[in-house]
Amino acid sequence: MVSSVHTKETNAIGDVPDSYAEYCRNHVREEYDQSLAMYALLDDKNSTSRHQSLRECRSWAWFARHEQTGEVRVHSNACHLRWCPMCARGRAKYIEINVLHWLESTPRAKFITLTLKHSNAPLVHQISTLYKHFRSLRANKDFKSYVQGGIWFFQVKFSGNDGCWHPHIHLAAQSRYFAQKQLSRLWVGITLTSNIVDIRSVKNLSHAAKYVARYAAKPAKLAGLSEESRLELAEAMHGRRIAGAFGSAREVSLKPEPLKDKADWHRLGNFRTIMGLSREDKAAYLIVAAWLSKSRLDNPADFTNIDRFIDSEGADPYPTMDIESEDVWQSTGLLNH
């Protein structure tokens, strides 16, 4: 039976490479190259192999279709390294959805920013100090009388003007009216040095969720940093939480979970195999078109036997590994309607 896809008529797949890893890297090329260079430096210093883990991220990928919904996705391996921009993008999408759902159900949502007075102290010291003060603030009875809960995330910037790191805590909070001057007095009373805070009502929930998710997945940009600064940043952040939830937001999940319906996803074939055939084979083309257009696919062809034939070593082309199911890489404009 010939495959069919419920989508608008398409006539070209566009410039999608046959390698899924390359497809993902093309979206974050600058950050990927910088992360790769940083992990190479860290590996030389610490005798680790994270550089290679990043290089192998998304190197195994295959198309899969949900048996009930007909949805087509790409499943792939993931390195889960903190500074991998591809994994960060996947985490950010997951966090954005969950934060938005919480904000939509939260009355009186506020956005709070807490800063430290500028200092030339080592970044690791500044982060520890900021986190300690933030814990004290959350335990403060006056603060708790205003803020019922929230989702916090850490952000740090490096200023070329003063040569200093500038760490921040941002907080999407459920809070009744809280005067900025009052929050400032609480904050300076805890830090003894810092009184710069900001608090405002959240008016655009979608924009706030995107902003929170971006830094909850990755706390800083590597672009523009020297090698020395990148190493300081990576080592200062090693093993630290960069986001969390408390109070009324405690149940909000900020860490992507493994596929719960893994058994419902049927493998259709390796990404490289199907992409390579899609320029001339209609069945392969329909799989790619359904993926890119997020459309239902009925009666798809199965290319797994071709995968096993191509593999000269006779190995399973779908090894058991920690996989992710992603649709965050789908991009409009890749299909010509």
ZAFILO-5060 format. One record per residue (C-alpha): x, y, z. Coordinates in nm, 2 decimals, decimal comma, always signed. Last residue first. Example, Ala and Ser with C-alpha at 12.3 -4.5 7.8 and 13.67 -1.06 7.14 Angstrom:
! ZAFILO-5060
      xx      yy      zz
   +1,37   -0,11   +0,71
   +1,23   -0,45   +0,78
! end
This chain:
! ZAFILO-5060
      xx      yy      zz
   +0,45   +2,47   -0,03
   +0,83   +2,46   -0,01
   +0,93   +2,27   +0,30
   +1,22   +2,38   +0,50
   +1,06   +2,71   +0,57
   +0,93   +2,62   +0,91
   +1,18   +2,44   +1,14
   +1,16   +2,11   +1,32
   +1,45   +2,09   +1,56
   +1,23   +2,10   +1,87
   +1,06   +1,77   +1,76
   +1,27   +1,55   +1,97
   +1,25   +1,21   +2,12
   +1,56   +1,16   +2,33
   +1,77   +0,84   +2,37
   +1,99   +0,69   +2,63
   +2,12   +0,39   +2,46
   +2,03   +0,04   +2,32
   +2,16   +0,03   +1,97
   +1,94   +0,09   +1,67
   +2,16   +0,00   +1,37
   +2,21   -0,34   +1,52
   +2,54   -0,47   +1,40
   +2,59   -0,67   +1,08
   +2,94   -0,51   +1,03
   +2,85   -0,40   +0,68
   +2,55   -0,20   +0,80
   +2,38   -0,13   +0,47
   +2,17   -0,44   +0,49
   +2,06   -0,36   +0,85
   +1,95   -0,02   +0,75
   +1,77   -0,15   +0,44
   +1,58   -0,39   +0,67
   +1,48   -0,09   +0,89
   +1,33   +0,10   +0,59
   +0,96   +0,05   +0,68
   +0,71   +0,23   +0,45
   +0,44   +0,44   +0,62
   +0,07   +0,34   +0,62
   -0,07   +0,67   +0,75
   +0,14   +0,98   +0,84
   -0,01   +1,26   +1,05
   +0,14   +1,60   +1,00
   +0,41   +1,79   +1,19
   +0,52   +1,96   +0,87
   +0,89   +1,86   +0,90
   +0,81   +1,51   +1,02
   +0,54   +1,44   +0,78
   +0,76   +1,56   +0,49
   +1,04   +1,34   +0,60
   +0,82   +1,03   +0,61
   +0,66   +1,12   +0,28
   +1,00   +1,16   +0,11
   +1,10   +0,81   +0,21
   +0,78   +0,67   +0,06
   +0,83   +0,88   -0,26
   +1,18   +0,76   -0,32
   +1,40   +1,00   -0,53
   +1,51   +1,29   -0,30
   +1,39   +1,10   +0,01
   +1,65   +0,82   -0,03
   +1,94   +0,99   +0,15
   +1,70   +1,13   +0,41
   +1,56   +0,79   +0,48
   +1,90   +0,62   +0,52
   +2,06   +0,91   +0,72
   +1,77   +0,93   +0,96
   +1,78   +0,56   +1,02
   +1,45   +0,37   +0,96
   +1,09   +0,35   +1,04
   +1,10   +0,27   +1,40
   +0,76   +0,23   +1,57
   +0,68   +0,45   +1,87
   +0,41   +0,30   +2,09
   +0,66   +0,10   +2,31
   +0,83   +0,42   +2,41
   +0,52   +0,57   +2,57
   +0,68   +0,71   +2,88
   +0,97   +0,85   +2,70
   +1,24   +0,95   +2,95
   +1,18   +1,26   +3,15
   +1,30   +1,61   +3,07
   +1,41   +1,81   +3,38
   +1,23   +2,12   +3,49
   +0,91   +1,96   +3,63
   +0,67   +2,19   +3,81
   +0,57   +2,02   +4,13
   +0,73   +2,29   +4,35
   +0,55   +2,58   +4,18
   +0,33   +2,66   +4,48
   +0,63   +2,66   +4,71
   +0,96   +2,60   +4,53
   +1,11   +2,55   +4,19
   +1,46   +2,52   +4,07
   +1,72   +2,63   +3,81
   +2,09   +2,64   +3,76
   +2,18   +2,36   +4,00
   +2,56   +2,33   +4,05
   +2,78   +2,03   +3,96
   +3,02   +2,24   +3,76
   +2,92   +2,60   +3,74
   +3,24   +2,75   +3,86
   +3,44   +2,51   +3,65
   +3,26   +2,59   +3,33
   +3,27   +2,97   +3,40
   +3,64   +2,97   +3,49
   +3,72   +2,77   +3,18
   +3,52   +3,00   +2,95
   +3,69   +3,30   +3,11
   +4,04   +3,17   +3,04
   +3,94   +3,08   +2,68
   +3,82   +3,44   +2,63
   +3,45   +3,50   +2,62
   +3,27   +3,67   +2,33
   +3,03   +3,39   +2,27
   +3,01   +3,14   +2,56
   +2,65   +3,24   +2,65
   +2,53   +3,19   +3,00
   +2,30   +2,99   +3,23
   +2,19   +2,71   +2,99
   +1,86   +2,53   +3,04
   +1,71   +2,75   +3,30
   +1,86   +3,04   +3,09
   +1,64   +2,98   +2,78
   +1,35   +2,84   +2,98
   +1,29   +3,16   +3,18
   +1,30   +3,38   +2,87
   +1,06   +3,15   +2,68
   +0,82   +3,13   +2,97
   +0,82   +3,51   +3,01
   +0,75   +3,56   +2,64
   +0,46   +3,32   +2,65
   +0,31   +3,47   +2,97
   +0,32   +3,83   +2,83
   +0,20   +4,06   +3,11
   +0,41   +3,93   +3,40
   +0,39   +4,19   +3,67
   +0,72   +4,36   +3,77
   +0,99   +4,32   +4,03
   +1,35   +4,45   +4,01
   +1,63   +4,44   +4,25
   +1,94   +4,65   +4,32
   +2,00   +4,67   +4,69
   +2,33   +4,48   +4,73
   +2,59   +4,52   +5,01
   +2,45   +4,38   +5,33
   +2,33   +4,07   +5,14
   +2,04   +3,99   +5,37
   +1,93   +4,34   +5,47
   +2,01   +4,46   +5,12
   +1,76   +4,20   +4,99
   +1,48   +4,29   +5,24
   +1,52   +4,66   +5,18
   +1,51   +4,60   +4,80
   +1,19   +4,40   +4,83
   +1,03   +4,68   +5,02
   +1,14   +4,94   +4,77
   +1,01   +4,72   +4,48
   +0,67   +4,71   +4,64
   +0,52   +4,36   +4,65
   +0,16   +4,32   +4,53
   +0,07   +3,95   +4,57
   +0,31   +3,69   +4,45
   +0,33   +3,38   +4,24
   +0,68   +3,40   +4,11
   +0,89   +3,38   +3,80
   +1,24   +3,43   +3,95
   +1,56   +3,55   +3,81
   +1,89   +3,52   +4,01
   +2,17   +3,72   +3,87
   +2,55   +3,69   +3,83
   +2,76   +3,98   +3,69
   +3,12   +3,87   +3,62
   +3,37   +4,15   +3,61
   +3,61   +4,29   +3,34
   +3,47   +4,64   +3,39
   +3,37   +4,73   +3,04
   +3,40   +4,38   +2,89
   +3,12   +4,27   +3,12
   +3,07   +3,90   +3,17
   +2,71   +3,78   +3,22
   +2,56   +3,52   +3,45
   +2,21   +3,38   +3,48
   +2,05   +3,15   +3,73
   +1,70   +3,03   +3,73
   +1,40   +3,05   +3,97
   +1,05   +2,90   +3,95
   +0,81   +3,03   +4,20
   +0,62   +3,01   +4,52
   +0,38   +3,19   +4,76
   +0,56   +3,52   +4,75
   +0,42   +3,80   +4,97
   +0,42   +3,65   +5,32
   +0,72   +3,44   +5,23
   +0,93   +3,75   +5,18
   +0,83   +3,88   +5,52
   +0,90   +3,54   +5,68
   +1,25   +3,51   +5,53
   +1,33   +3,16   +5,43
   +1,32   +3,24   +5,05
   +1,55   +3,53   +5,12
   +1,80   +3,32   +5,31
   +1,82   +3,07   +5,03
   +1,88   +3,36   +4,79
   +2,16   +3,49   +5,00
   +2,34   +3,15   +5,00
   +2,29   +3,12   +4,62
   +2,44   +3,46   +4,56
   +2,74   +3,40   +4,79
   +2,81   +3,06   +4,62
   +2,78   +3,22   +4,28
   +3,02   +3,51   +4,37
   +3,28   +3,27   +4,52
   +3,28   +3,05   +4,21
   +3,31   +3,37   +3,99
   +3,63   +3,48   +4,16
   +3,59   +3,82   +4,33
   +3,61   +4,13   +4,10
   +3,28   +4,26   +4,24
   +2,97   +4,43   +4,12
   +2,70   +4,44   +4,38
   +2,49   +4,13   +4,36
   +2,16   +4,10   +4,17
   +1,80   +3,98   +4,22
   +1,54   +3,99   +3,94
   +1,17   +3,92   +4,00
   +0,90   +3,85   +3,75
   +0,55   +3,84   +3,89
   +0,24   +3,62   +3,84
   -0,07   +3,75   +4,01
   -0,28   +3,44   +3,96
   -0,10   +3,12   +3,85
   -0,27   +2,87   +3,62
   -0,14   +3,02   +3,30
   +0,20   +3,07   +3,46
   +0,22   +2,70   +3,55
   +0,14   +2,59   +3,19
   +0,39   +2,83   +3,06
   +0,66   +2,70   +3,29
   +0,59   +2,34   +3,17
   +0,61   +2,43   +2,80
   +0,92   +2,65   +2,84
   +1,09   +2,38   +3,04
   +1,06   +2,12   +2,77
   +1,16   +2,36   +2,50
   +1,46   +2,47   +2,71
   +1,58   +2,11   +2,77
   +1,58   +2,04   +2,39
   +1,77   +2,36   +2,32
   +2,02   +2,29   +2,60
   +2,08   +1,94   +2,45
   +2,17   +2,10   +2,12
   +2,37   +2,38   +2,28
   +2,59   +2,13   +2,47
   +2,72   +2,33   +2,76
   +2,56   +2,13   +3,03
   +2,64   +1,79   +2,87
   +2,33   +1,57   +2,81
   +2,52   +1,37   +2,55
   +2,21   +1,28   +2,35
   +2,12   +0,98   +2,13
   +1,84   +1,03   +1,88
   +1,47   +0,98   +1,81
   +1,32   +1,18   +1,52
   +0,95   +1,23   +1,52
   +0,65   +1,13   +1,30
   +0,30   +1,15   +1,44
   +0,05   +0,88   +1,32
   -0,15   +0,93   +1,64
   -0,20   +0,57   +1,75
   +0,12   +0,39   +1,63
   +0,35   +0,68   +1,69
   +0,61   +0,70   +1,41
   +0,98   +0,69   +1,44
   +1,26   +0,83   +1,23
   +1,62   +0,74   +1,34
   +1,92   +0,91   +1,49
   +2,26   +0,81   +1,61
   +2,52   +1,09   +1,58
   +2,29   +1,32   +1,79
   +2,57   +1,39   +2,03
   +2,89   +1,21   +1,92
   +3,10   +1,53   +1,90
   +2,97   +1,63   +2,25
   +3,08   +1,30   +2,40
   +3,42   +1,33   +2,23
   +3,48   +1,67   +2,40
   +3,35   +1,52   +2,72
   +3,64   +1,28   +2,74
   +3,81   +1,36   +3,07
   +4,18   +1,40   +3,16
   +4,11   +1,71   +3,37
   +4,32   +1,98   +3,20
   +4,32   +1,84   +2,85
   +3,96   +1,74   +2,88
   +3,87   +2,09   +3,00
   +4,05   +2,25   +2,70
   +3,87   +2,02   +2,46
   +3,54   +2,09   +2,64
   +3,59   +2,46   +2,57
   +3,67   +2,41   +2,20
   +3,35   +2,20   +2,15
   +3,14   +2,45   +2,34
   +3,27   +2,73   +2,11
   +3,20   +2,53   +1,80
   +2,85   +2,44   +1,92
   +2,77   +2,80   +2,02
   +2,86   +2,92   +1,67
   +2,68   +2,64   +1,49
   +2,35   +2,64   +1,69
   +2,09   +2,57   +1,42
   +2,35   +2,40   +1,19
   +2,44   +2,17   +1,47
   +2,10   +2,01   +1,47
   +2,11   +1,92   +1,10
   +2,48   +1,82   +1,13
   +2,38   +1,57   +1,40
   +2,09   +1,45   +1,19
   +2,32   +1,37   +0,90
   +2,15   +1,36   +0,56
   +2,15   +1,73   +0,55
   +1,82   +1,92   +0,52
   +1,84   +2,18   +0,24
   +1,48   +2,18   +0,12
   +1,23   +1,89   +0,13
   +1,08   +1,99   -0,21
   +0,74   +1,96   -0,38
   +0,49   +1,98   -0,11
   +0,11   +1,96   -0,12
   -0,04   +2,05   +0,22
   -0,05   +1,77   +0,47
   -0,22   +1,44   +0,55
   +0,06   +1,20   +0,45
   +0,00   +0,89   +0,24
   +0,21   +0,57   +0,21
   +0,13   +0,34   -0,09
   +0,00   +0,00   +0,00
! end
